[in-house]
Structures are given as C-alpha cells and as structure tokens.
Amino acid sequence: MNIREYNSNDLHALVELMGELGYPTEEEILKKRMERIEYDPMCFTFVAEVHSQVVGMIGIRQLYSYEIDEVATQINALVTKKEYQRKGIGTALILYVEEWTRNNGSETIVLNSGIKESRKAAHEFYKALGFEVTGYRFIKMVTMR
C-alpha cells in the first residue's frame, strides 16, 4: 500500500469513495469542491493506493481554535472502499495523518462523526485508535437569501 497526496487524476476514484461514505456526488461537482480545497493552504487530501488503484482517502485541515494555543488538525473525511475495509487501510491513513500532524506543528487531531446507527462501527474504530468522545456536534441549516 502507498499513501500519497491527492492529485486531479484521482477525481473519479474520489467520486466513488464519496458515494461509499454516504455523500454521492457527480464528477463535475466534486471537481469544483476539490479545486476549492486544493486552493486552501490549510486543507490537505491524501489517498491510499493498492496496486496503483485508489482504495481510500483522508481529508484534513489545520485550524486555529479558541480552546488551545496550537493549530489543530481536523479529519474532515475518511473512507475506504468497501472491499478493502478491515484490511488496515483506514488505520494506515490515520497513522499517516498522525505523523503528518506531528511534522506540521500540531499535537491535536479532532474529527466529527454522525450519530447514525450506520456509524457505530466507525466510532469503535476511532476509539480503538485512541480517539475519545468529548462532546456533541450540532448543525443547523440556514437558507441563503
């Protein structure tokens, strides 16, 4: 397995991965999202390859916080192709980001995960990797005028 930075040639694979994560999208839509993400100097996307095929991805961003002095690293997306789950890909991506975080001025990694029944296995996965549940996530959609 190889973990490397995302590039635009990975777009089609990311469309499939976003669908598996529960956020189906189209290539043109994701292309625009990825262009915005790539333009942001605080955002980074890494992919996991097996035999030159993208089988997983992790998207992170560094952010400043009101609670701590240092920059925190937030995992925004993590997904492995269904047929590659439970083969160490997700763990390798998290460990890669842990090392990346240490090398890029941060000591804290945070992530949000929905409370849906379908996310329970993911929650156990995160706990097994040392993440702690520290709160709730609230969301409110506001309409644009």
N, CA, C and O atoms as a DFTB+ gen file, in Angstrom:
580 C
 N C O
     1  1       0.839      -1.173       0.000
     2  2       0.000       0.000       0.000
     3  2       0.883       1.236       0.000
     4  3       1.951       1.259       0.613
     5  1       0.417       2.264      -0.701
     6  2       1.114       3.535      -0.791
     7  2       0.131       4.645      -0.420
     8  3      -1.011       4.650      -0.880
     9  1       0.581       5.584       0.416
    10  2      -0.227       6.758       0.741
    11  2       0.498       7.968       0.178
    12  3       1.703       8.131       0.368
    13  1      -0.252       8.814      -0.517
    14  2       0.336       9.976      -1.170
    15  2      -0.697      11.095      -1.228
    16  3      -1.871      10.904      -0.913
    17  1      -0.220      12.278      -1.644
    18  2      -1.125      13.405      -1.808
    19  2      -2.066      13.164      -2.982
    20  3      -1.694      12.548      -3.981
    21  1      -3.288      13.659      -2.841
    22  2      -4.283      13.621      -3.904
    23  2      -3.797      14.456      -5.083
    24  3      -3.130      15.474      -4.904
    25  1      -4.140      14.010      -6.293
    26  2      -3.985      14.858      -7.475
    27  2      -5.234      14.706      -8.336
    28  3      -6.023      13.784      -8.133
    29  1      -5.410      15.601      -9.287
    30  2      -6.651      15.636     -10.070
    31  2      -6.926      14.350     -10.839
    32  3      -8.071      14.107     -11.220
    33  1      -5.917      13.523     -11.079
    34  2      -6.151      12.233     -11.731
    35  2      -6.930      11.261     -10.837
    36  3      -7.433      10.242     -11.311
    37  1      -7.024      11.582      -9.551
    38  2      -7.732      10.732      -8.591
    39  2      -9.218      11.069      -8.482
    40  3      -9.943      10.424      -7.724
    41  1      -9.670      12.061      -9.222
    42  2     -11.037      12.570      -9.065
    43  2     -12.095      11.490      -9.216
    44  3     -12.995      11.398      -8.382
    45  1     -12.011      10.679     -10.247
    46  2     -13.029       9.648     -10.468
    47  2     -13.095       8.684      -9.278
    48  3     -14.184       8.310      -8.843
    49  1     -11.954       8.291      -8.763
    50  2     -11.913       7.397      -7.605
    51  2     -12.545       8.070      -6.385
    52  3     -13.232       7.413      -5.603
    53  1     -12.315       9.382      -6.218
    54  2     -12.906      10.089      -5.083
    55  2     -14.417      10.189      -5.200
    56  3     -15.119      10.150      -4.189
    57  1     -14.923      10.317      -6.411
    58  2     -16.383      10.324      -6.606
    59  2     -16.964       9.018      -6.065
    60  3     -17.963       9.035      -5.345
    61  1     -16.352       7.902      -6.405
    62  2     -16.816       6.601      -5.909
    63  2     -16.708       6.520      -4.391
    64  3     -17.624       6.037      -3.726
    65  1     -15.600       6.989      -3.847
    66  2     -15.396       6.933      -2.395
    67  2     -16.409       7.803      -1.654
    68  3     -16.904       7.406      -0.600
    69  1     -16.722       8.972      -2.184
    70  2     -17.715       9.838      -1.538
    71  2     -19.078       9.154      -1.509
    72  3     -19.821       9.286      -0.536
    73  1     -19.405       8.426      -2.572
    74  2     -20.649       7.663      -2.588
    75  2     -20.667       6.604      -1.505
    76  3     -21.683       6.403      -0.839
    77  1     -19.537       5.924      -1.328
    78  2     -19.453       4.891      -0.291
    79  2     -19.517       5.490       1.107
    80  3     -19.966       4.837       2.049
    81  1     -19.067       6.731       1.238
    82  2     -19.124       7.411       2.521
    83  2     -20.540       7.887       2.850
    84  3     -20.831       8.274       3.981
    85  1     -21.413       7.851       1.839
    86  2     -22.796       8.280       2.051
    87  2     -23.084       9.663       1.515
    88  3     -24.114      10.258       1.833
    89  1     -22.175      10.180       0.700
    90  2     -22.336      11.503       0.112
    91  2     -22.172      11.418      -1.399
    92  3     -21.198      11.933      -1.948
    93  1     -23.125      10.766      -2.081
    94  2     -22.999      10.611      -3.533
    95  2     -22.909      11.975      -4.223
    96  3     -23.563      12.939      -3.825
    97  1     -22.097      12.025      -5.248
    98  2     -21.897      13.267      -5.979
    99  2     -21.555      12.937      -7.424
   100  3     -21.399      11.772      -7.791
   101  1     -21.443      13.962      -8.221
   102  2     -21.058      13.815      -9.617
   103  2     -19.652      14.383      -9.806
   104  3     -19.197      15.221      -9.027
   105  1     -18.986      13.921     -10.838
   106  2     -17.596      14.296     -11.056
   107  2     -17.396      15.809     -11.183
   108  3     -16.459      16.353     -10.599
   109  1     -18.250      16.485     -11.927
   110  2     -18.096      17.933     -12.113
   111  2     -18.280      18.689     -10.797
   112  3     -17.587      19.671     -10.532
   113  1     -19.213      18.223      -9.983
   114  2     -19.463      18.868      -8.686
   115  2     -18.270      18.670      -7.769
   116  3     -17.796      19.620      -7.147
   117  1     -17.780      17.433      -7.682
   118  2     -16.643      17.167      -6.813
   119  2     -15.381      17.866      -7.325
   120  3     -14.535      18.286      -6.537
   121  1     -15.264      17.984      -8.632
   122  2     -14.110      18.684      -9.202
   123  2     -14.052      20.117      -8.674
   124  3     -12.982      20.592      -8.294
   125  1     -15.181      20.802      -8.648
   126  2     -15.230      22.175      -8.131
   127  2     -14.886      22.209      -6.646
   128  3     -14.150      23.089      -6.198
   129  1     -15.421      21.242      -5.873
   130  2     -15.103      21.170      -4.440
   131  2     -13.610      20.978      -4.243
   132  3     -12.983      21.674      -3.445
   133  1     -13.047      20.027      -4.979
   134  2     -11.626      19.719      -4.808
   135  2     -10.742      20.898      -5.218
   136  3      -9.689      21.116      -4.621
   137  1     -11.156      21.650      -6.219
   138  2     -10.388      22.830      -6.609
   139  2     -10.374      23.850      -5.474
   140  3      -9.339      24.462      -5.210
   141  1     -11.507      24.041      -4.801
   142  2     -11.552      24.960      -3.648
   143  2     -10.674      24.435      -2.517
   144  3      -9.928      25.191      -1.895
   145  1     -10.770      23.141      -2.262
   146  2      -9.988      22.536      -1.185
   147  2      -8.498      22.650      -1.482
   148  3      -7.714      23.005      -0.602
   149  1      -8.107      22.351      -2.713
   150  2      -6.690      22.426      -3.085
   151  2      -6.154      23.854      -3.004
   152  3      -4.966      24.056      -2.753
   153  1      -7.012      24.834      -3.214
   154  2      -6.608      26.239      -3.174
   155  2      -6.389      26.712      -1.733
   156  3      -5.648      27.667      -1.499
   157  1      -7.027      26.049      -0.775
   158  2      -6.935      26.436       0.629
   159  2      -5.634      25.895       1.219
   160  3      -5.445      24.679       1.255
   161  1      -4.737      26.760       1.680
   162  2      -3.441      26.286       2.186
   163  2      -3.530      25.516       3.507
   164  3      -2.535      24.953       3.962
   165  1      -4.711      25.487       4.122
   166  2      -4.883      24.762       5.379
   167  2      -5.531      23.387       5.156
   168  3      -5.731      22.641       6.114
   169  1      -5.858      23.049       3.912
   170  2      -6.527      21.774       3.609
   171  2      -5.584      20.848       2.841
   172  3      -4.785      21.283       2.012
   173  1      -5.708      19.553       3.148
   174  2      -4.848      18.543       2.529
   175  2      -5.649      17.266       2.327
   176  3      -6.463      16.893       3.172
   177  1      -5.415      16.602       1.207
   178  2      -6.102      15.357       0.902
   179  2      -5.047      14.313       0.549
   180  3      -4.145      14.567      -0.249
   181  1      -5.175      13.135       1.158
   182  2      -4.257      12.035       0.903
   183  2      -5.056      10.821       0.464
   184  3      -6.178      10.606       0.922
   185  1      -4.477      10.035      -0.421
   186  2      -5.136       8.817      -0.897
   187  2      -4.261       7.610      -0.601
   188  3      -3.035       7.700      -0.539
   189  1      -4.934       6.476      -0.421
   190  2      -4.244       5.197      -0.247
   191  2      -4.423       4.407      -1.533
   192  3      -5.528       4.302      -2.064
   193  1      -3.316       3.851      -2.030
   194  2      -3.339       3.053      -3.251
   195  2      -2.921       1.619      -2.945
   196  3      -2.033       1.371      -2.130
   197  1      -3.570       0.705      -3.608
   198  2      -3.151      -0.695      -3.625
   199  2      -3.060      -1.075      -5.100
   200  3      -4.035      -0.947      -5.840
   201  1      -1.898      -1.538      -5.519
   202  2      -1.660      -1.880      -6.934
   203  2      -2.060      -0.724      -7.855
   204  3      -2.728      -0.928      -8.869
   205  1      -1.646       0.483      -7.492
   206  2      -1.893       1.713      -8.261
   207  2      -3.366       2.090      -8.365
   208  3      -3.727       2.940      -9.179
   209  1      -4.223       1.469      -7.554
   210  2      -5.653       1.797      -7.539
   211  2      -5.967       2.515      -6.233
   212  3      -5.610       2.035      -5.158
   213  1      -6.646       3.683      -6.322
   214  2      -7.035       4.419      -5.120
   215  2      -8.151       3.644      -4.421
   216  3      -9.209       3.387      -4.996
   217  1      -7.884       3.277      -3.156
   218  2      -8.855       2.476      -2.397
   219  2      -9.294       3.170      -1.110
   220  3     -10.132       2.644      -0.377
   221  1      -8.737       4.335      -0.832
   222  2      -9.133       5.067       0.362
   223  2      -8.646       6.491       0.293
   224  3      -7.761       6.825      -0.494
   225  1      -9.241       7.340       1.137
   226  2      -8.806       8.731       1.189
   227  2      -9.058       9.289       2.573
   228  3      -9.911       8.808       3.319
   229  1      -8.288      10.320       2.895
   230  2      -8.483      11.069       4.120
   231  2      -8.290      12.538       3.782
   232  3      -7.311      12.920       3.142
   233  1      -9.237      13.353       4.221
   234  2      -9.158      14.793       4.005
   235  2      -9.021      15.482       5.348
   236  3      -9.771      15.202       6.283
   237  1      -8.056      16.384       5.434
   238  2      -7.806      17.071       6.697
   239  2      -7.682      18.569       6.469
   240  3      -7.484      19.032       5.346
   241  1      -7.802      19.304       7.548
   242  2      -7.489      20.726       7.508
   243  2      -6.893      21.126       8.843
   244  3      -7.225      20.564       9.887
   245  1      -6.027      22.086       8.788
   246  2      -5.482      22.631      10.018
   247  2      -6.322      23.838      10.379
   248  3      -6.749      24.596       9.507
   249  1      -6.555      24.013      11.667
   250  2      -7.382      25.134      12.091
   251  2      -6.930      25.665      13.433
   252  3      -6.361      24.956      14.262
   253  1      -7.207      26.937      13.608
   254  2      -6.936      27.577      14.886
   255  2      -8.169      27.414      15.752
   256  3      -9.292      27.326      15.255
   257  1      -7.941      27.377      17.045
   258  2      -9.021      27.109      17.978
   259  2      -9.019      28.136      19.090
   260  3      -7.984      28.723      19.407
   261  1     -10.169      28.346      19.673
   262  2     -10.279      29.222      20.832
   263  2      -9.861      28.508      22.114
   264  3      -9.550      29.155      23.114
   265  1      -9.854      27.185      22.086
   266  2      -9.594      26.413      23.299
   267  2      -8.122      26.101      23.536
   268  3      -7.706      25.921      24.680
   269  1      -7.333      26.035      22.472
   270  2      -5.925      25.672      22.612
   271  2      -5.064      26.649      21.814
   272  3      -5.547      27.304      20.891
   273  1      -3.788      26.738      22.177
   274  2      -2.888      27.680      21.509
   275  2      -2.387      27.172      20.167
   276  3      -2.156      27.962      19.251
   277  1      -2.221      25.895      20.047
   278  2      -1.629      25.329      18.834
   279  2      -2.659      25.174      17.717
   280  3      -3.864      25.299      17.931
   281  1      -2.157      24.907      16.555
   282  2      -3.003      24.566      15.409
   283  2      -3.476      23.125      15.612
   284  3      -2.680      22.249      15.950
   285  1      -4.745      22.887      15.410
   286  2      -5.279      21.529      15.479
   287  2      -5.457      21.001      14.063
   288  3      -5.642      21.773      13.123
   289  1      -5.401      19.694      13.918
   290  2      -5.656      19.044      12.643
   291  2      -7.013      18.366      12.737
   292  3      -7.250      17.558      13.635
   293  1      -7.893      18.692      11.820
   294  2      -9.233      18.105      11.816
   295  2      -9.362      17.150      10.638
   296  3      -9.055      17.501       9.499
   297  1      -9.820      15.943      10.930
   298  2     -10.136      14.989       9.870
   299  2     -11.552      15.308       9.405
   300  3     -12.505      15.216      10.179
   301  1     -11.680      15.682       8.138
   302  2     -12.979      16.022       7.576
   303  2     -13.632      14.865       6.838
   304  3     -14.858      14.788       6.751
   305  1     -12.822      13.975       6.314
   306  2     -13.357      12.831       5.576
   307  2     -12.369      11.680       5.670
   308  3     -11.157      11.869       5.575
   309  1     -12.902      10.505       5.855
   310  2     -12.097       9.279       5.854
   311  2     -12.977       8.174       5.305
   312  3     -14.070       7.924       5.813
   313  1     -12.493       7.514       4.264
   314  2     -13.281       6.435       3.669
   315  2     -12.346       5.442       2.986
   316  3     -11.322       5.810       2.409
   317  1     -12.731       4.184       3.070
   318  2     -12.040       3.095       2.383
   319  2     -13.075       2.352       1.547
   320  3     -14.205       2.149       1.993
   321  1     -12.697       1.949       0.346
   322  2     -13.608       1.150      -0.481
   323  2     -14.090      -0.053       0.307
   324  3     -13.326      -0.681       1.040
   325  1     -15.338      -0.356       0.148
   326  2     -15.966      -1.438       0.924
   327  2     -15.172      -2.740       0.866
   328  3     -14.979      -3.390       1.893
   329  1     -14.710      -3.128      -0.322
   330  2     -13.990      -4.395      -0.449
   331  2     -12.599      -4.364       0.183
   332  3     -11.956      -5.405       0.318
   333  1     -12.132      -3.177       0.570
   334  2     -10.826      -3.053       1.220
   335  2     -10.924      -2.732       2.708
   336  3      -9.907      -2.565       3.382
   337  1     -12.155      -2.646       3.214
   338  2     -12.322      -2.368       4.635
   339  2     -11.843      -3.555       5.463
   340  3     -11.893      -4.704       5.026
   341  1     -11.384      -3.249       6.658
   342  2     -10.856      -4.236       7.611
   343  2      -9.563      -4.883       7.110
   344  3      -9.236      -6.015       7.466
   345  1      -8.835      -4.132       6.273
   346  2      -7.542      -4.613       5.778
   347  2      -6.416      -3.655       6.161
   348  3      -5.307      -3.749       5.635
   349  1      -6.705      -2.735       7.078
   350  2      -5.684      -1.838       7.576
   351  2      -5.528      -0.524       6.824
   352  3      -4.656       0.274       7.165
   353  1      -6.349      -0.282       5.814
   354  2      -6.227       0.946       5.014
   355  2      -6.595       2.166       5.862
   356  3      -5.838       3.136       5.906
   357  1      -7.736       2.130       6.526
   358  2      -8.166       3.252       7.363
   359  2      -7.170       3.533       8.472
   360  3      -6.846       4.687       8.752
   361  1      -6.686       2.466       9.104
   362  2      -5.680       2.637      10.163
   363  2      -4.426       3.281       9.601
   364  3      -3.864       4.184      10.219
   365  1      -3.981       2.830       8.442
   366  2      -2.778       3.400       7.829
   367  2      -2.985       4.882       7.503
   368  3      -2.073       5.688       7.688
   369  1      -4.162       5.242       7.025
   370  2      -4.434       6.648       6.720
   371  2      -4.412       7.495       7.991
   372  3      -3.858       8.595       7.994
   373  1      -5.006       6.992       9.065
   374  2      -4.992       7.738      10.338
   375  2      -3.554       7.865      10.847
   376  3      -3.146       8.948      11.264
   377  1      -2.794       6.790      10.820
   378  2      -1.411       6.849      11.292
   379  2      -0.573       7.798      10.434
   380  3       0.301       8.500      10.943
   381  1      -0.846       7.812       9.145
   382  2      -0.160       8.742       8.251
   383  2      -0.450      10.185       8.666
   384  3       0.456      11.016       8.731
   385  1      -1.718      10.469       8.945
   386  2      -2.105      11.815       9.360
   387  2      -1.525      12.150      10.735
   388  3      -1.169      13.302      10.986
   389  1      -1.425      11.170      11.620
   390  2      -0.793      11.419      12.921
   391  2       0.657      11.883      12.717
   392  3       1.094      12.860      13.326
   393  1       1.377      11.189      11.875
   394  2       2.768      11.566      11.609
   395  2       2.827      12.922      10.909
   396  3       3.653      13.766      11.256
   397  1       1.965      13.128       9.939
   398  2       1.897      14.403       9.231
   399  2       1.617      15.531      10.222
   400  3       2.220      16.601      10.141
   401  1       0.705      15.285      11.151
   402  2       0.335      16.278      12.157
   403  2       1.539      16.657      13.017
   404  3       1.808      17.837      13.240
   405  1       2.257      15.647      13.495
   406  2       3.461      15.911      14.301
   407  2       4.479      16.746      13.527
   408  3       5.122      17.631      14.093
   409  1       4.621      16.464      12.247
   410  2       5.611      17.153      11.419
   411  2       5.162      18.535      10.951
   412  3       5.944      19.280      10.360
   413  1       3.899      18.875      11.219
   414  2       3.368      20.150      10.731
   415  2       2.815      21.024      11.844
   416  3       1.864      21.779      11.641
   417  1       3.420      20.914      13.024
   418  2       3.154      21.872      14.089
   419  2       1.880      21.691      14.884
   420  3       1.354      22.659      15.433
   421  1       1.380      20.492      14.956
   422  2       0.155      20.264      15.715
   423  2       0.307      19.029      16.592
   424  3       1.045      18.102      16.258
   425  1      -0.392      19.030      17.705
   426  2      -0.396      17.876      18.602
   427  2      -1.794      17.316      18.804
   428  3      -1.976      16.331      19.519
   429  1      -2.777      17.940      18.177
   430  2      -4.168      17.552      18.392
   431  2      -4.839      17.200      17.072
   432  3      -4.734      17.941      16.094
   433  1      -5.528      16.064      17.051
   434  2      -6.349      15.669      15.906
   435  2      -7.781      15.566      16.403
   436  3      -8.050      14.927      17.420
   437  1      -8.694      16.194      15.684
   438  2     -10.113      16.137      16.019
   439  2     -10.883      15.637      14.807
   440  3     -10.435      15.777      13.669
   441  1     -12.040      15.054      15.063
   442  2     -12.924      14.657      13.968
   443  2     -14.349      14.651      14.464
   444  3     -14.608      14.515      15.660
   445  1     -15.265      14.799      13.540
   446  2     -16.695      14.683      13.819
   447  2     -17.206      13.447      13.123
   448  3     -16.741      13.090      12.040
   449  1     -18.166      12.796      13.750
   450  2     -18.793      11.635      13.123
   451  2     -20.255      11.609      13.537
   452  3     -20.572      11.775      14.715
   453  1     -21.127      11.407      12.595
   454  2     -22.561      11.399      12.866
   455  2     -22.961      10.314      13.859
   456  3     -22.228       9.350      14.082
   457  1     -24.133      10.493      14.446
   458  2     -24.608       9.538      15.452
   459  2     -25.573       8.505      14.864
   460  3     -26.333       7.870      15.594
   461  1     -25.537       8.347      13.573
   462  2     -26.376       7.356      12.904
   463  2     -25.950       5.945      13.309
   464  3     -24.791       5.697      13.642
   465  1     -26.887       5.060      13.272
   466  2     -26.607       3.649      13.561
   467  2     -25.516       3.113      12.644
   468  3     -24.687       2.307      13.064
   469  1     -25.517       3.557      11.404
   470  2     -24.540       3.075      10.425
   471  2     -23.111       3.531      10.744
   472  3     -22.164       3.029      10.138
   473  1     -22.940       4.454      11.664
   474  2     -21.618       4.965      12.001
   475  2     -21.021       4.299      13.238
   476  3     -19.890       4.609      13.611
   477  1     -21.745       3.401      13.873
   478  2     -21.265       2.777      15.114
   479  2     -19.925       2.055      14.932
   480  3     -19.044       2.165      15.784
   481  1     -19.771       1.336      13.853
   482  2     -18.505       0.633      13.616
   483  2     -17.364       1.636      13.461
   484  3     -16.254       1.397      13.936
   485  1     -17.640       2.760      12.795
   486  2     -16.621       3.798      12.649
   487  2     -16.243       4.362      14.013
   488  3     -15.070       4.622      14.278
   489  1     -17.236       4.549      14.876
   490  2     -16.946       5.078      16.218
   491  2     -16.047       4.125      16.999
   492  3     -15.124       4.567      17.683
   493  1     -16.305       2.843      16.905
   494  2     -15.464       1.858      17.589
   495  2     -14.051       1.852      16.999
   496  3     -13.068       1.694      17.723
   497  1     -13.962       2.023      15.690
   498  2     -12.669       2.113      15.009
   499  2     -11.876       3.303      15.558
   500  3     -10.700       3.164      15.895
   501  1     -12.517       4.469      15.646
   502  2     -11.831       5.654      16.156
   503  2     -11.382       5.457      17.601
   504  3     -10.264       5.827      17.961
   505  1     -12.238       4.885      18.417
   506  2     -11.886       4.644      19.819
   507  2     -10.696       3.689      19.914
   508  3      -9.807       3.884      20.743
   509  1     -10.678       2.666      19.071
   510  2      -9.576       1.701      19.088
   511  2      -8.250       2.366      18.712
   512  3      -7.183       1.885      19.093
   513  1      -8.318       3.460      17.973
   514  2      -7.111       4.186      17.581
   515  2      -6.769       5.314      18.552
   516  3      -5.884       6.126      18.284
   517  1      -7.481       5.357      19.686
   518  2      -7.132       6.316      20.733
   519  2      -7.938       7.601      20.764
   520  3      -7.672       8.471      21.593
   521  1      -8.914       7.740      19.883
   522  2      -9.766       8.930      19.920
   523  2     -10.755       8.804      21.078
   524  3     -11.223       7.711      21.397
   525  1     -11.062       9.933      21.693
   526  2     -12.012       9.974      22.797
   527  2     -13.247      10.763      22.376
   528  3     -13.151      11.719      21.607
   529  1     -14.401      10.356      22.884
   530  2     -15.632      11.107      22.674
   531  2     -15.624      12.249      23.682
   532  3     -15.571      12.013      24.889
   533  1     -15.675      13.492      23.191
   534  2     -15.578      14.639      24.095
   535  2     -16.771      15.583      23.993
   536  3     -16.808      16.591      24.698
   537  1     -17.736      15.288      23.144
   538  2     -18.872      16.203      23.031
   539  2     -19.826      15.782      21.944
   540  3     -19.765      14.668      21.423
   541  1     -20.705      16.699      21.616
   542  2     -21.702      16.506      20.570
   543  2     -21.430      17.475      19.435
   544  3     -20.787      18.507      19.624
   545  1     -21.911      17.142      18.284
   546  2     -21.867      18.060      17.153
   547  2     -23.288      18.530      16.903
   548  3     -24.213      17.720      16.858
   549  1     -23.466      19.814      16.742
   550  2     -24.760      20.380      16.410
   551  2     -24.668      21.003      15.028
   552  3     -23.629      21.548      14.653
   553  1     -25.746      20.924      14.278
   554  2     -25.756      21.513      12.948
   555  2     -27.117      22.151      12.714
   556  3     -28.143      21.626      13.145
   557  1     -27.115      23.264      12.042
   558  2     -28.348      23.946      11.674
   559  2     -28.173      24.465      10.263
   560  3     -27.219      25.189       9.981
   561  1     -29.058      24.113       9.400
   562  2     -29.018      24.586       8.031
   563  2     -29.742      25.936       7.973
   564  3     -30.840      26.079       8.511
   565  1     -29.125      26.917       7.323
   566  2     -29.762      28.217       7.136
   567  2     -29.921      28.453       5.651
   568  3     -29.052      28.104       4.852
   569  1     -31.020      29.037       5.302
   570  2     -31.281      29.268       3.881
   571  2     -30.581      30.542       3.437
   572  3     -30.472      31.511       4.189
   573  1     -30.117      30.515       2.216
   574  2     -29.454      31.692       1.641
   575  2     -30.523      32.625       1.097
   576  3     -31.550      32.179       0.586
   577  1     -30.278      33.895       1.209
   578  2     -31.261      34.880       0.703
   579  2     -30.915      35.323      -0.679
   580  3     -31.625      36.143      -1.260
